Amino acid sequence: MPDELVSGLLKASDLRLMLATTSVLSRQARAAHQSMPASAALLSQGLTAAALMGALRKGTDSRINLQLECDGPLRGLFVDGDANGVVRGYVKNTLVEYVGTEGSYHWRPVLGNHGFLSVLRDQGGGEYYRSSVELEHFDLVADLERYFHQSDQVPSHLLMVQLPGEVDGQPDALATVAGLLVQPLPNGDREAFRALGPRLRAQFQTAVQAHAQDGALTLLRSLVPEADLEVMSRYPLRFTCSCSRDRVKLALLAMGREELQDLLEKEGQAEATCQFCTTRYVIPGVEIQQMLTEGSV
């Protein structure tokens, strides 16, 4: 099944739910960055979080950025997403292979002993709001859930699962990836919210194993079979990037005439690789000279 996000509302208790299946885009991101297993797993979690948080945005042009910085070998990651289901991202070190044993220290070999989690929100009209928390659990999911509580002051249940399996006849650690975010609306039933958390945590992995291949909506209904569940939106998710050759040329123009002339004399061309999708762009010297001659700079 293609990746998808479905959001719903439990009307009786005013609880909103966002569920994302991100198996395909997680594998695409891993392939684009040629990431080793631990780096790929953390990037997959970050992209899933970006999809879920993007679903909270109201404007179709609004984006949300999630950044993790740490002193472990991963060094950090950056992901963003929007309300249209477009996500992208990268990790600073793609070569991290190993994680710890299951438990509270599972991600410590990857993330280290100190770090921060920051979220940048596009408020519209050119205004942005950034907030951050210090890593406490050294687990992206647990620390992001804590971020919602502490910085947004919105109690949240955040669950993610990455299940191994076979893809095209080959074993794959990211065969099935899914995430779920549950939050009460301002007048939501907090008691119902608290009661729902343990139930979802107990059932989530089993439900994903059984229903993820049937689509996000079927998976959500298996987790929340209540009759008052109303589906609010449903759309595909994809890993893609807004980079382009024209944007690279605009970045060259921003360098200024002297720096661009110096680049032309020393390098003979300009090269740039997008951090998000690893696409490589080459602007030959003749085009740079044309930019200089036309007075574009």
ChimeraX attribute file (.defattr): number of C-alpha atoms within 10 A of each C-alpha:
attribute: neighborCount
match mode: 1-to-1
recipient: residues
	/A:1	11
	/A:2	15
	/A:3	23
	/A:4	22
	/A:5	26
	/A:6	24
	/A:7	25
	/A:8	22
	/A:9	21
	/A:10	18
	/A:11	14
	/A:12	13
	/A:13	18
	/A:14	19
	/A:15	22
	/A:16	22
	/A:17	25
	/A:18	26
	/A:19	27
	/A:20	32
	/A:21	32
	/A:22	30
	/A:23	22
	/A:24	20
	/A:25	23
	/A:26	28
	/A:27	24
	/A:28	16
	/A:29	23
	/A:30	21
	/A:31	13
	/A:32	14
	/A:33	22
	/A:34	15
	/A:35	21
	/A:36	16
	/A:37	19
	/A:38	20
	/A:39	27
	/A:40	26
	/A:41	22
	/A:42	24
	/A:43	26
	/A:44	28
	/A:45	22
	/A:46	28
	/A:47	28
	/A:48	30
	/A:49	29
	/A:50	27
	/A:51	33
	/A:52	28
	/A:53	21
	/A:54	25
	/A:55	28
	/A:56	16
	/A:57	19
	/A:58	12
	/A:59	15
	/A:60	12
	/A:61	11
	/A:62	16
	/A:63	25
	/A:64	25
	/A:65	21
	/A:66	23
	/A:67	19
	/A:68	25
	/A:69	20
	/A:70	20
	/A:71	14
	/A:72	18
	/A:73	18
	/A:74	23
	/A:75	18
	/A:76	23
	/A:77	21
	/A:78	22
	/A:79	25
	/A:80	26
	/A:81	28
	/A:82	26
	/A:83	23
	/A:84	20
	/A:85	23
	/A:86	20
	/A:87	27
	/A:88	25
	/A:89	25
	/A:90	29
	/A:91	25
	/A:92	16
	/A:93	16
	/A:94	21
	/A:95	17
	/A:96	22
	/A:97	16
	/A:98	14
	/A:99	17
	/A:100	13
	/A:101	11
	/A:102	8
	/A:103	7
	/A:104	11
	/A:105	16
	/A:106	15
	/A:107	21
	/A:108	18
	/A:109	19
	/A:110	25
	/A:111	25
	/A:112	16
	/A:113	14
	/A:114	14
	/A:115	18
	/A:116	17
	/A:117	21
	/A:118	20
	/A:119	22
	/A:120	16
	/A:121	19
	/A:122	19
	/A:123	15
	/A:124	11
	/A:125	6
	/A:126	6
	/A:127	8
	/A:128	11
	/A:129	10
	/A:130	12
	/A:131	12
	/A:132	18
	/A:133	18
	/A:134	17
	/A:135	23
	/A:136	15
	/A:137	16
	/A:138	23
	/A:139	18
	/A:140	19
	/A:141	19
	/A:142	16
	/A:143	19
	/A:144	26
	/A:145	18
	/A:146	23
	/A:147	23
	/A:148	17
	/A:149	14
	/A:150	13
	/A:151	14
	/A:152	12
	/A:153	10
	/A:154	16
	/A:155	19
	/A:156	21
	/A:157	25
	/A:158	24
	/A:159	20
	/A:160	22
	/A:161	17
	/A:162	21
	/A:163	15
	/A:164	13
	/A:165	13
	/A:166	12
	/A:167	12
	/A:168	7
	/A:169	7
	/A:170	8
	/A:171	11
	/A:172	15
	/A:173	16
	/A:174	24
	/A:175	19
	/A:176	23
	/A:177	27
	/A:178	27
	/A:179	24
	/A:180	23
	/A:181	19
	/A:182	23
	/A:183	20
	/A:184	23
	/A:185	15
	/A:186	10
	/A:187	9
	/A:188	17
	/A:189	14
	/A:190	17
	/A:191	10
	/A:192	14
	/A:193	20
	/A:194	14
	/A:195	10
	/A:196	15
	/A:197	15
	/A:198	12
	/A:199	12
	/A:200	18
	/A:201	14
	/A:202	10
	/A:203	12
	/A:204	22
	/A:205	17
	/A:206	12
	/A:207	17
	/A:208	26
	/A:209	15
	/A:210	12
	/A:211	17
	/A:212	23
	/A:213	15
	/A:214	12
	/A:215	18
	/A:216	29
	/A:217	21
	/A:218	16
	/A:219	24
	/A:220	25
	/A:221	16
	/A:222	16
	/A:223	17
	/A:224	17
	/A:225	11
	/A:226	12
	/A:227	10
	/A:228	13
	/A:229	21
	/A:230	14
	/A:231	17
	/A:232	12
	/A:233	12
	/A:234	18
	/A:235	16
	/A:236	16
	/A:237	24
	/A:238	22
	/A:239	22
	/A:240	16
	/A:241	16
	/A:242	10
	/A:243	16
	/A:244	13
	/A:245	14
	/A:246	11
	/A:247	11
	/A:248	19
	/A:249	17
	/A:250	13
	/A:251	11
	/A:252	19
	/A:253	17
	/A:254	12
	/A:255	13
	/A:256	13
	/A:257	16
	/A:258	11
	/A:259	13
	/A:260	21
	/A:261	17
	/A:262	11
	/A:263	17
	/A:264	18
	/A:265	11
	/A:266	9
	/A:267	12
	/A:268	15
	/A:269	17
	/A:270	18
	/A:271	11
	/A:272	13
	/A:273	13
	/A:274	15
	/A:275	17
	/A:276	22
	/A:277	20
	/A:278	16
	/A:279	15
	/A:280	12
	/A:281	17
	/A:282	13
	/A:283	17
	/A:284	14
	/A:285	16
	/A:286	12
	/A:287	13
	/A:288	22
	/A:289	16
	/A:290	11
	/A:291	17
	/A:292	18
	/A:293	10
	/A:294	9
	/A:295	9
	/A:296	12
	/A:297	16
